């Protein structure tokens, strides 16, 4: 492995760290200072690729269009969401992070240290192996390194591993916190009482609701929406069937992280307009039957909730929603 020079970014201002153009210039400067880059310079000895075409160009692509991150069918939704937010909001920090991981096999963002193990660094990854786990070499290296670095018991080292790739809300919260973005979480890993169907008749479900739980659920939804509107990154825990196999009523469990890209609307109006904290019980129950709207990132694209199901209501969403992590990423420095 030859000597590779990756410049520090400690002198960059908060404003510059958030600019795509500055990130691209930083990458171009790196290439100019290291003109003979090859996979032999990488810490990932068994990932054979054309560095400039398969890594540097993809890094630029992820910065210019963060929605191009694709975890495919791996269970890497947690670190994918983190990297998506980082590339979108702090592209210079992400650029250095990706370069450090690939060439040095380790990277640090403030107090967050990512150091994948030898089994991950030496894995014989074949990016064109085909099949549903065909994650790109770039995404595997950058996203997978975060997951592998965190695991203490179950080692994550191949794309087809599912349980070892699962990420908790506390881990995502810690990644942001250690990176310098104040974060908080509100997660519940089992069904809210109002999510448990009494029957297939939605009115029976509404009639059986407990007021305190209903009000609490709406307040959580309101706080999540407010966090996004306040310029935080918001990572939402859902059941993935909300996206690809929607069902009106079923016993749901949390299974997937997505990134919220808008505030929450109900019946075409921002949820903040309804005075949720003081709304009477009857009106809250009525609000549950109204259409809910928001956009989010997942699996390489942006989704709008109404496009999944024309009559997708707040009550429907309650069966898929298990909380969120919010992070004030604007405060993140190098």
C-alpha positions as CSV (number, residue, x, y, z in Angstrom):
1,X,0.0,0.0,0.0
2,X,1.5,3.3,-1.1
3,X,1.4,6.5,0.9
4,X,-1.9,8.4,0.3
5,X,-2.4,12.0,1.4
6,X,-5.9,13.0,2.6
7,X,-6.1,16.6,3.7
8,X,-7.6,17.7,7.0
9,X,-10.9,19.7,6.9
10,X,-10.5,21.3,10.4
11,X,-10.1,24.7,8.8
12,X,-13.4,24.6,6.9
13,X,-16.3,26.8,8.2
14,X,-19.7,25.4,9.1
15,X,-21.0,27.0,5.9
16,X,-18.3,25.4,3.7
17,X,-18.8,22.0,5.2
18,X,-22.4,22.1,3.9
19,X,-21.6,23.0,0.3
20,X,-21.5,20.3,-2.4
21,X,-19.2,22.4,-4.6
22,X,-16.7,22.6,-1.8
23,X,-16.9,18.8,-1.3
24,X,-16.3,18.2,-5.0
25,X,-13.3,20.5,-5.0
26,X,-11.9,18.7,-1.9
27,X,-12.2,15.4,-3.8
28,X,-10.6,16.8,-6.9
29,X,-7.7,18.2,-4.9
30,X,-7.3,14.7,-3.3
31,X,-7.1,13.1,-6.8
32,X,-4.6,15.8,-8.0
33,X,-2.3,15.1,-5.1
34,X,-2.5,11.3,-5.5
35,X,-2.5,10.9,-9.3
36,X,-1.6,7.2,-9.5
37,X,-4.5,5.8,-7.4
38,X,-5.2,2.1,-7.6
39,X,-7.0,-0.6,-5.6
40,X,-3.6,-1.6,-4.2
41,X,-3.7,1.7,-2.2
42,X,-6.9,0.6,-0.5
43,X,-7.3,-0.9,3.0
44,X,-9.9,-3.3,1.4
45,X,-7.4,-5.7,-0.2
46,X,-10.0,-8.0,-1.8
47,X,-12.3,-5.4,-3.3
48,X,-10.9,-5.0,-6.8
49,X,-12.1,-1.9,-8.6
50,X,-11.1,1.0,-10.7
51,X,-10.6,3.6,-8.0
52,X,-11.3,6.7,-10.1
53,X,-14.4,5.2,-11.8
54,X,-15.8,2.9,-9.2
55,X,-15.0,4.9,-6.0
56,X,-14.1,8.5,-6.6
57,X,-16.8,9.0,-9.3
58,X,-19.4,7.2,-7.1
59,X,-18.4,9.4,-4.1
60,X,-19.1,12.5,-6.2
61,X,-22.4,11.0,-7.3
62,X,-23.5,10.3,-3.8
63,X,-22.7,13.9,-2.8
64,X,-24.4,15.5,-5.8
65,X,-27.4,13.1,-5.5
66,X,-27.6,11.5,-2.1
67,X,-30.8,9.6,-3.1
68,X,-28.5,7.3,-5.2
69,X,-27.5,5.5,-2.0
70,X,-28.8,1.9,-2.3
71,X,-28.7,-0.7,0.3
72,X,-30.6,-3.1,-1.9
73,X,-31.9,-6.1,0.1
74,X,-29.2,-5.8,2.8
75,X,-30.4,-4.9,6.3
76,X,-28.1,-1.8,6.3
77,X,-31.0,0.8,6.4
78,X,-29.6,2.3,9.6
79,X,-26.1,3.2,8.4
80,X,-27.5,4.0,5.0
81,X,-29.8,6.6,6.6
82,X,-26.9,8.1,8.5
83,X,-24.7,8.3,5.4
84,X,-27.5,9.8,3.3
85,X,-28.0,12.5,5.9
86,X,-24.3,13.2,6.2
87,X,-23.8,13.4,2.4
88,X,-26.8,15.6,2.0
89,X,-26.1,18.1,4.8
90,X,-22.4,17.8,5.5
91,X,-20.9,16.7,2.1
92,X,-17.3,17.8,2.9
93,X,-17.3,15.7,6.2
94,X,-18.8,12.8,4.3
95,X,-16.2,13.1,1.5
96,X,-13.3,12.9,4.0
97,X,-15.0,10.1,5.9
98,X,-15.4,8.0,2.8
99,X,-11.8,8.6,1.6
100,X,-10.4,7.7,5.1
101,X,-12.4,4.5,5.3
102,X,-11.4,3.3,1.8
103,X,-7.7,4.2,1.9
104,X,-6.9,4.0,5.6
105,X,-9.5,1.4,6.8
106,X,-10.6,3.7,9.6
107,X,-12.2,7.1,9.9
108,X,-13.1,9.6,12.6
109,X,-15.8,12.3,12.8
110,X,-15.3,14.2,16.0
111,X,-15.8,11.5,18.6
112,X,-17.3,8.9,16.2
113,X,-14.6,6.3,15.4
114,X,-15.3,3.8,12.6
115,X,-12.8,1.0,12.5
116,X,-14.0,-2.1,10.7
117,X,-12.4,-5.4,11.6
118,X,-10.0,-7.5,9.6
119,X,-12.7,-10.0,8.5
120,X,-14.6,-7.1,6.9
121,X,-11.5,-5.4,5.4
122,X,-10.4,-8.7,3.9
123,X,-13.8,-10.0,2.6
124,X,-13.7,-11.1,-1.0
125,X,-16.5,-8.7,-2.2
126,X,-17.7,-9.1,-5.8
127,X,-19.8,-6.1,-6.7
128,X,-21.3,-7.7,-9.9
129,X,-22.3,-11.0,-8.2
130,X,-26.0,-10.4,-9.1
131,X,-29.1,-11.2,-7.1
132,X,-31.0,-9.1,-4.6
133,X,-28.0,-8.4,-2.4
134,X,-26.0,-6.7,-5.2
135,X,-25.0,-3.6,-3.2
136,X,-22.4,-1.5,-4.9
137,X,-18.7,-1.7,-3.8
138,X,-18.8,1.9,-2.7
139,X,-21.9,1.5,-0.6
140,X,-20.7,-1.8,0.9
141,X,-17.4,-0.2,1.9
142,X,-18.7,3.0,3.4
143,X,-22.0,1.9,4.8
144,X,-21.0,-1.6,5.8
145,X,-17.9,-0.3,7.6
146,X,-20.1,1.6,10.1
147,X,-22.2,-1.5,10.8
148,X,-19.2,-3.8,11.2
149,X,-17.4,-1.3,13.4
150,X,-20.3,-1.3,15.9
151,X,-20.9,-5.0,16.2
152,X,-19.4,-6.6,19.4
153,X,-21.1,-10.0,19.3
154,X,-22.4,-10.7,15.8
155,X,-19.8,-9.8,13.3
156,X,-21.2,-8.2,10.1
157,X,-19.0,-9.1,7.2
158,X,-21.1,-10.3,4.2
159,X,-24.1,-8.7,2.5
160,X,-26.4,-11.6,3.1
161,X,-26.2,-11.3,6.9
162,X,-29.5,-9.9,8.1
163,X,-29.6,-10.0,11.9
164,X,-26.0,-8.8,12.3
165,X,-26.9,-5.8,10.1
166,X,-29.8,-4.6,12.2
167,X,-29.4,-1.1,13.8
168,X,-31.1,0.2,16.9
169,X,-32.4,3.7,17.6
170,X,-29.8,4.2,20.3
171,X,-27.0,3.4,17.8
172,X,-28.2,5.9,15.3
173,X,-28.6,8.5,18.0
174,X,-25.1,7.8,19.2
175,X,-23.6,8.1,15.7
176,X,-25.1,11.6,15.4
177,X,-24.1,12.6,18.9
178,X,-20.5,11.4,18.6
179,X,-20.3,13.1,15.2
180,X,-21.2,16.5,16.8
181,X,-24.9,16.6,16.0
182,X,-27.0,16.9,19.2
183,X,-29.6,14.1,18.9
184,X,-32.5,12.5,20.7
185,X,-34.8,9.6,20.1
186,X,-38.3,8.5,20.8
187,X,-38.7,4.8,20.0
188,X,-41.2,2.1,20.9
189,X,-40.4,-1.4,19.6
190,X,-43.8,-2.9,20.1
191,X,-47.3,-2.0,18.9
192,X,-49.0,1.0,20.4
193,X,-52.3,0.0,21.8
194,X,-54.1,2.0,19.2
195,X,-52.3,0.0,16.5
196,X,-53.9,-3.3,17.6
197,X,-57.0,-4.0,15.5
198,X,-60.2,-5.0,17.3
199,X,-61.6,-6.1,14.0
200,X,-61.2,-5.3,10.4
201,X,-63.8,-2.6,10.9
202,X,-61.8,0.7,11.4
203,X,-64.7,2.2,13.3
204,X,-64.5,-0.6,15.9
205,X,-60.9,0.2,16.3
206,X,-61.6,3.9,16.8
207,X,-64.3,3.2,19.3
208,X,-62.0,1.1,21.4
209,X,-59.2,3.7,21.7
210,X,-57.8,5.0,25.0
211,X,-57.8,8.8,25.0
212,X,-54.4,9.2,26.8
213,X,-52.7,6.8,24.3
214,X,-54.3,8.4,21.3
215,X,-53.2,11.9,22.5
216,X,-49.7,10.7,23.2
217,X,-49.4,9.1,19.8
218,X,-50.5,12.3,18.0
219,X,-48.1,14.4,20.2
220,X,-45.2,12.1,19.1
221,X,-46.2,12.6,15.4
222,X,-46.4,16.4,16.0
223,X,-42.9,16.5,17.6
224,X,-41.4,14.4,14.8
225,X,-42.9,16.8,12.2
226,X,-41.7,19.9,14.1
227,X,-38.2,18.4,14.4
228,X,-38.0,18.1,10.6
229,X,-39.5,21.6,10.0
230,X,-36.8,22.9,12.4
231,X,-34.1,21.7,10.0
232,X,-33.1,18.5,11.9
233,X,-32.4,15.3,10.2
234,X,-35.1,12.8,11.2
235,X,-34.7,9.1,10.8
236,X,-38.0,7.2,11.2
237,X,-38.5,3.6,12.2
238,X,-41.3,1.9,10.3
239,X,-42.4,-1.5,9.1
240,X,-41.1,-1.8,5.6
241,X,-44.4,-3.2,4.3
242,X,-45.7,0.4,4.4
243,X,-43.6,0.9,1.3
244,X,-43.7,-2.2,-0.8
245,X,-46.5,-4.5,0.5
246,X,-49.1,-2.2,2.0
247,X,-51.8,-3.8,4.1
248,X,-54.7,-2.0,5.7
249,X,-54.6,-3.9,9.0
250,X,-52.0,-6.4,10.4
251,X,-49.8,-7.0,13.4
252,X,-46.8,-4.9,12.5
253,X,-43.3,-4.9,13.9
254,X,-40.5,-2.4,13.3
255,X,-38.2,-3.4,10.5
256,X,-36.8,-0.5,8.5
257,X,-35.3,3.0,8.9
258,X,-36.2,5.8,6.5
259,X,-35.2,9.5,6.4
260,X,-38.1,12.0,6.6
261,X,-37.9,14.7,4.0
262,X,-40.9,16.9,4.9
263,X,-43.1,17.8,7.7
264,X,-46.3,15.8,8.2
265,X,-49.6,16.9,6.7
266,X,-53.1,15.7,7.7
267,X,-56.0,16.3,5.3
268,X,-53.7,18.6,3.3
269,X,-52.7,20.8,6.2
270,X,-49.6,20.9,8.4
271,X,-50.2,18.9,11.5
272,X,-49.1,21.9,13.6
273,X,-52.2,23.7,12.5
274,X,-54.6,21.4,14.5
275,X,-53.6,22.3,18.0
276,X,-53.0,18.7,18.9
277,X,-52.1,19.2,22.5
278,X,-55.4,20.7,23.4
279,X,-57.7,19.1,20.8
280,X,-60.7,17.3,22.3
281,X,-60.9,13.5,22.1
282,X,-63.7,13.4,19.5
283,X,-61.8,15.6,17.1
284,X,-58.6,13.6,17.6
285,X,-60.5,10.4,16.7
286,X,-61.9,12.1,13.6
287,X,-58.4,13.3,12.6
288,X,-57.1,9.7,12.6
289,X,-59.4,8.9,9.6
290,X,-58.0,11.8,7.6
291,X,-55.3,11.3,4.9
292,X,-51.7,11.7,6.0
293,X,-48.9,13.1,3.8
294,X,-45.1,13.2,4.1
295,X,-42.1,12.4,2.0
296,X,-39.1,10.2,2.8
297,X,-36.0,8.6,1.5
298,X,-35.4,4.9,1.2
299,X,-33.9,2.3,-1.1
300,X,-32.4,4.8,-3.6
301,X,-35.4,7.1,-4.1
302,X,-37.9,9.6,-2.5
303,X,-41.4,8.4,-1.7
304,X,-44.6,10.3,-0.9
305,X,-46.9,8.6,1.5
306,X,-50.1,9.3,-0.5
307,X,-48.6,7.6,-3.6
308,X,-48.5,4.3,-1.7
309,X,-52.2,4.2,-1.1
310,X,-54.7,6.9,-2.0
311,X,-56.6,6.5,1.3
312,X,-53.5,6.2,3.5
313,X,-54.7,7.7,6.8
314,X,-53.2,8.7,10.1
315,X,-54.8,5.5,11.5
316,X,-53.1,3.4,8.8
317,X,-49.7,5.1,9.5
318,X,-50.1,4.3,13.3
319,X,-49.7,0.6,12.4
320,X,-46.4,1.2,10.7
321,X,-44.8,3.9,12.8
322,X,-42.4,3.0,15.7
323,X,-40.7,6.3,16.5
324,X,-37.8,8.4,15.3
325,X,-34.3,9.8,15.9
326,X,-33.8,13.6,15.3
327,X,-30.4,15.2,15.0
328,X,-29.4,18.9,14.7
329,X,-26.8,18.1,12.0
330,X,-26.3,21.8,11.2
331,X,-24.2,22.0,14.3
332,X,-21.8,19.3,13.1
333,X,-18.2,20.5,12.7
334,X,-15.2,18.8,11.3
